[in-house]
């Protein structure tokens, strides 16, 4: 009887613990949902730049803690709404654009980068092309590191397009281009040769010595990636065919 009572007690404790953990998980999910709904409702009516920045910063600061992800569609809606304002979604009073807030778009770009996903990458490519603010452009370019290249090499083509169209002299944007190409392009990328070519063009361009040096280092890094990959491939073939 004592053994049976002990077994029943253990089972009872296990069931209570399971129910408690399930209840706690549901409470956390409900809390997260309520927070997201609150941000979503605030974002729909916010007009002031500082209010929008606060919404973005609060979401970014608690993103990991609250377990936000690309499954949270309302967060994507908020980020896309703010990142398009002043670029694709323009509001005017008279002839004056009243919703052009680069500081807000900058935070929205950061949120889209954390969320990830192909659709968010496409959105950032459009922002990278169309946003005239160079700080936002640079942030969008850096974000490509999180997303990586597409199967068709669209990201590198977008970087090349912006470089050709704007011939930018803003150092932060050039550094962002160099860093992005260095980090997400691989020898297997369909855009590998195009990336090397653009970096070579920057290296030989009329930029300061630091920029040209960084471009050269990125070229060496990408070539070294290729050499390492070739060696690993040969070693694997040798191992499989002794």
N, C-alpha and C positions, 0 to 999 in steps of 0.2 A: 504493500500500500504506500509506503514511504517513497519508493522509487517512482510509482505511478504519479503520486502527488507532485514530486519534483519535476517529472516530465511535463505534467500539465502546467505547472508554474512557469517552466521555461518557455513552453509554447505560448502561454498567455503573455509573457513579457515580450516575446518576439512579435506577436500580433499587435500589441499596444505600440511597440516601437515602430513597426511598419506603418500603422495607421497614422502615428504622429509625424513620421517623415513624409508621408504622402500629403498630409494636411499642411505641413510646413511648406512643401514644394508648391502646392496650390496657392498658398498665401503669397509666396514670393512671385509666382507668375501673375497673380492678380495685381500685386503691387506694381510690377513692371508694366503691365497693361495700362494701369491707371496713370502712371507717370508718362507713358508714351502718348496716351490720349490727351493728357493735360498739355504736353508740348505741342501736339498736333493742333489743338484748339487755339492755343496762343499764337501759333505760327500763322493760322488762317486770318487772324485779325490784326496782327502786329504791323504797324506802319513805321514806327521809329527805328532808326538804325541800331541804337543801343539795345533796344528790346530784342531785336533779332540776333544780335551778337550774343546776348546773354543766353538765349535759347540754345544757340549752337554750342557755346562754351559749356553749358551745363550738361548737354547730351554727351559731348566729347569727354568731359571730365569723369562721367560715371559710366561710360560705355562698357568698359571691361567689368567693372564692379557689378553692374546690373545684368550683364550677360546679353547685351544687345547683339543683334546679328542681322544678316540680310533677310531673315525670315520676318523681321519687323517692318512690314511694308509701309507703315505710316512714317517711320523714320526716313525711309527712302523718299517718300513724298515731300517731307519737310526739306530735306537736303536738295532735292531737285527743284523745288519751288524757289528756294533762296538762291541757288546757283544760277538760275535763269533770269532772275530779276535784274533789270538794267542792261541785259544782253539780248535775250530772246523775248522776254516779257517786260515791256516798257510802259511806264505810266507817265503821262505828261500833265502838267498844269500850264496852260498857255503853250508856250514853246519850250518849257523847261522840263527836263527829265527829272522826276522826283523819287525814283526808286533805284538809283544807281549807287549801290553801296559795295565797293570792292572788298571792304573789310568783312562784310557778311558773306560774300561769295568765297572769300579765302577760307573761312571756317567751314562752309558747305563743301568745298573741295576736300578738305581734311576728313570730313565725315564720310563722304562718298568713298574715299580711299580706304577707310577703316571697314566700311560695309563690304566692299569688294563686289565682284560679279561682272559678267560680260556687259550687261546693260549699263552699269555704272561706268565702266571703262569707255563705252561708246559716248556716254554723256560728257565725260571729261575730255575726250578727243574733240568734241564739238565746242566745248568751252575753251580748250587750248587754242583752237583755230579762231574763234569768234570774239573772245573777251579781249578788249583793247588794253586792259590793265596788265602791265607787265609782271607785277607781283603775283597776280592770280594765275597768269600764264605759267610762271615759274613753278608755282605750287602744283598746278595740274600736271606739269611735265614730271616733277619729282614723284607724283602719285603713280605714274606709269610703272615705277619700280615694283609697287605692290601688286599690280595687275599682270605684268608681263606682256609679252607680245601675242598677237592673234595668229591664227594658223596661216593667214594671208599676208602677214607683215604690215598690217594697217597702222600700227603705232609708229613704227619708224618712218613710214611714208608720211604720216601726219607731222612728225617732227621736222622732216625734210621740207615739207610744204610750208610750214610756219617760218622756217629759217630762210627759205627762198623768197617768201612773200614779204617778210618784214625786215630781213637783213638786220636782225636785232643787235644793238650795241650795249644792251643792259646786261652787265656782267652776271648778275644772279640768274638770268634766264639762260645765258650761254652755259654757265656752270651746271644748271639743271639739265640741259640737253646732254652735256658730256656725261654727267653722272648717271642719267637714266640709260643712255646707250651702253655705258660701261656695265651697268648692273643687270639689266634684263635681257640683253642680247646674248645669245649663245651661238656656237658654231652651227647648231642645227636650225637656227632661226632662218626663215626664208629671207629675212632682211639683213643677214650678217654682212654681206658685201656692201650693201648700201650704207650700213652704219659705219663701216670702216672708211668708206669714201667720204662721208660727211665729216667724220672726225678728222680726216686728213685735210679736208678743205678748211676746217676751223684752225687746225694746226698751222697751216700756211697763210691764214688770213691776217688782216690788219688789226689783230687784237693785241692786248698786252702780253707780256712774256708769261705771266702766270696762267692765263687762259690757254695759250699755245702749248705750254708745258703739260697742263692737265689733259689736253686733247691727245698729245703724244703718249702720255702714260696710259690713257684709256685704250689707245690702239694696241700698245704692247700687251696690256692686260687681256684684251680680246684675242689677240694672236696666241698668247700663252694658253688661254682657255682651249683653243683649237689644238695646240700641240699636246696638251695633257689629255684631251679627249681622244686624239689619234693614238696616243700611247696606250691608253686604257683599252681601246678597241683592239689594238694589235695583241696586247697581253691576253685579252679574253679569247681571241681567235687561236692564239698559241696554246692556251689552256684547253680549249675544246678540241683542238686538232694537234695533239702532241706528236 
